[in-house]
């Protein structure tokens, strides 16, 4: 099994599902059809998807010294996610992060708890993340995947991973538009070998027009090229997830070799991958965690040496499948469910025999 190391947030999702056909009303009262609590958080969710696809994920994260924190760790161990480096905070450091998710048909609204109430970020010194600890965490890993949380720890792990020749995959998420909020992320992107983001990121920070994406991709391609030049100059590729429209990738050509049939006039390869079409009997139940499933599947494919062009359809499939059940991990698929035409199950098996 390919080892993938994840650095990111581990949190609780408090989910309220509205009755079928009900829309979320502003300034009103509504009664949920059902409510439940599940494990969540970008990094933890992606690690679970990796495990379900046959990978060997490890998670570097931090939870509060409370019952919810212990429950989240137990859930992850049960999913075969190695949590040896998930730190339990001191009581005075805050509570395990949580968010409220309201699911209304195919839409969902997420409300996160204030940063001031959350458990403190991992501290490289106080939480014992020296080179020896990081080398143990990264041992035998093929990919390091960071969701941008715990920025100091993620940067330390990325620096160490680069020194060890491990591929660094970074999620760029537009959680805050203030320039100072982007500094830790930009430091991490500067170390990235690959980047994944949603359409919001280039729209906010590189001047592309989201409203024009349906009609023309010119502004988006231009924004991605700017990201490769400024945000992530060492990256081999940047991928943009587009929900029901699949994903796009801009890949820097290597050694003059460009895949046939792809636009490469400027030395960059542009790839468009359509969304995976779900069967009619699999309606969308909840889109929460679709991007996390995408990222976890992509990291797993890369760790199995699957080329990017073949990995992206697998990632789109995983993201789509996760929308078929409620909760951020409810529909994350297993390796045995992977359609034969995607070829990933065969690729993974071949990789494990060599």
N, C-alpha and C positions, 0 to 999 in steps of 0.2 A: 504494500500500500504506500502511495506517495504521501509524504509528510508535508502538511501545509501549516504554517504558523500564522495565527491571527492575533492582531493587537486591536482592541476596540471595546466598545461599550457593552455591558451586560445589564439588562434592566427588566422591570416587570411591566407588562401591558395589561391595563384594566380596560376590558373591551365591553362596549354596549352595542348590541345589534338591534336596530329599529325594525319594526314589522315590515313585511314585504310591501313595496310600493310607497312607503313613507319617506318623505324628504326631511332633511334636517332643517328645523325652523329656527330663525333668528328671533331672539327676544320672546321665547315661548317655552312651554313645558311639554315634554313628551315622555312616554313610558316605553322602556326597552322591552323587546320580546324576550331577550335573555342577556345575562351579564356573566362574565367569567374573567379570570386572571390567568395569563400565560406568560411564559418567559419570552423576552424580546431583546432588542438592542442589535444594531447593525452587525457588529463583529461577532457576537454570539450566534445570531441567526445564520450568518454566512458559514460559520464553523459547523453548525448542524447540517446545512446542506452538503458541505464537503463530506461529512461522515456518512450521510445517506447515499452518496454516490461512490462509496467505497474508499474514500481517502482517510488519512490519519491526521485529524486536525488537533492542534494545540491552541489554547487561548490564553493570552496575557491580558488581564483585566482586573477590575476591583469592584467589590460589592460592599454594602454596609454590614455592620456587625448586628444584623437583625434576622428575624425568622425568614423574611423574604429572600435575603441574600443567600442563606443556607439552602433554601428551597431551589433557587435558580442553579446553584452549583450542582445539587443532586440531579436536577433535570438534565443538565449538560453531560454529566458523567453517564447517565442512563442512555444518552444519545451517542456514546463513545467519543465524546469530546474530552481531551485531556485537559483537566483544570488545575494541574499542579501549580501553575503560575497565576491562578486567580487569587488575588490578595483579599483577605477579609480586613476591612478597615478598623481602626480604633473607634470606639463609640463616639468620641468627640468629633470625628471627621465627617459626620453626616450619614444620611440614610441611603439605602439602595435606590438608585434612580428608578423612576416610574413615569408612565404617561397614560393618559386617558385616550382611548380610541373609540370614535363613534362611527359605526358602519351603517350606511344608508344605501341599500342596493349595491351598485357597483362603485360607489364613492365612499371615501372614509376621511375623517377629520382627526388629526392627532394634536393633542394638547400636552406638552411636556411640563414637568415640574420645574420650578425656578432653579437656576444653577446654584443659588445660595443655599438651597436645602439639600442638594445632592452630595453624595460622598465625594471627597476630594479626589482630584486626578492622581494617578500613579506618580510618585516622586522617585526619580532614579536613585537618589541616595538613600532616602528614608525607607523605601520599599525594597532595598537590596538588589537593585538591578545593575550590578557591575558586569564587567565583561565575562566573568566566569558564569554568572547566572544567565546572561543572555546567550552565551555559547551553548549552555545546556538546553535552553528553550529552543534554540535554532538547530540543534544537532540533527543532521540528516534531512533537514527541510529543503524542499525544492523551491518553494515560494513563500515569501512573507507578504501577508495581506493586511493592510492598515485602513481602518475606516475614518481616520482623522481625529478620533477621540484619544484621550490620554496622550497629548501631543509630545510631551518630553520623552515619555517612554517609547512612543512610536518612533521618534527620531533616533533615539539611542539604538533601538532594535534595527532600524533601517541602515544606520551607519555600520553596525556590526554585520548585518546581512550582506551589505555591499563588499565588505572586507572578506567575507567567506564565499563570495560568488553566488549568492542566493538572489533569485529574481524578486524584485520589490514591486508589488502591485498596490496602488493607492487609490482610495475612493475620494474624489473631490466633491464635497457637498456644500451647497450654498446655504448654510445655516444662519449666517449673519453677513450683512452687506457692508458693515463698517470696515474700513481698510485695516485697522489694528487687529480685528478679529481674524483676518486672513493670514497674518504673519506666520503663525505656527504651521498652518496648512501649506503655505508657500515653501517653507523650509523643508517640509516633508516631500512636497512635489518635486523639489530640486534633486531628490535622491531616487525618484521613481523610475523604474524601467517600463512600467505600464500604468495607465491612468483610466479610471472609469468615473463617469459623471452623468447626471441627468441633463436635460436641456436647460434647466434653470441656471446652471453654473456659467456656461458661456454667455447666456443672455444677460446675466447680471454684471459680469466682470469683463466681458470682451465685446460688448456693443452689438451683439446679434439680436435680431428681431424675432421673438418666438412666434408672433402672429403670421410671419411670412414663411414659416417652416413648411406648412402644408403645400404652398404653391411653389416655393423655390428654396433650395438648400444652399444657395450661394453664400448667404450671410453666415450660416452655421459652419460650412466648411472653412470659411475665412476665419471664424472665431477659433475653430479647432487648430488651425495652422498657427494662429497667434499663441494659443496655449502651449503648443509644442516648442515654440521659439522662446517664450518668456517664462511661463509657469513651470514647465517640465522639460527643460532642454536636453536631458539625458534619456528621456523616454523613447521607447521603440514604437509605442502606439498610444492612442487615446481613443476610448470608446464612449459613445453617448447613448444612453438608454432612452427610448422614446415610447415606452408603454405599448399601446396597441399597434404602434407603427414599427415595432422591432428596434433595431439599433443601427448606428453608423460607427465606422471605425476609420481613423486616419492613421496609417502605418508608415513609418519612415523606412524607405528602401535600404537594404543592406547590401553592400559590395556590388551595387549596380544591378542586383537581381530583383526583378519585379514580376509578380504573378501575372500570367497572361490574361488579357481581357479586362484589365483594370486600369483606371485612369492614373497615369504616373508621369505626366508631362513635367511636373515640377519636382520630381524625385520622391513624391509622396503617393502612397497607394490608398485609394478611397474605396471602402467596402460598405455596401448596404445589405443588411440582413433583415428580411421581413419577420414579423412576429409569428410565433408558432400558433397555428390555428387550432383552437380547441374544438373537440366534437360538439355537436349540438346538444348532446345530453350532459355536457359539463359546463353549466353556466358559471359566470363569475360570481363568487360569493364574497370575496374580500381581497382587495389589492394590497393590503398591508404586507410588507416583507417581500414583495415581488423583486425589488431591486437587490435585496440581500441574497435571495436565492440565485439571481443572475450572477452576482459577484462571487458567491461561494462556488457555483458551478464553473465559472470561468477560471478561478484560481485552481480548482481541482484539475481541470483539463490542462492548464499550463504546466502543472506539476507532473502530469502524465505525458508531457512532451507533445501534446496535441497542437498542431498549428493553429494560429489565431483564426484563420478563415473557417476552420472546422470546429473550433471551440465556441464561436459566437452562436451558431444555431443551437448548440446544446444549452448554452446559457439562456437563450430566449425561451427554449422549451421548459427549462426549470422555473423561470420566472412566471411563465404562463400557468404551469401546473399548480404553482403555489397559490394562485388566485382562486382555485376551485374549492377551497375550504377556508373556514374562518380562523383567524389568528395568524401571526407573522410566520409561523412554521407549520401551520395545519396541513397545507397541501404540498410541502416540499417533497419532491419525488425521490424514489430509490433508484439505484443503478438498474435493477431488474425491470423497471418501467420504461427505460429509455428506448425510444423507437429504433428499430434496426437501421432505418435509413439514415439516422444521424451518426451511426458508426462508433459512438463513444464507448459503449460496453466492450466492443471488440478491441478498440485501441487500448483501453485500460487493461484488459486481460493480457494483451501482447506486451505492454510495458512491464507488467509484473513478472513475466517469464524471462525477462532479460536482465 
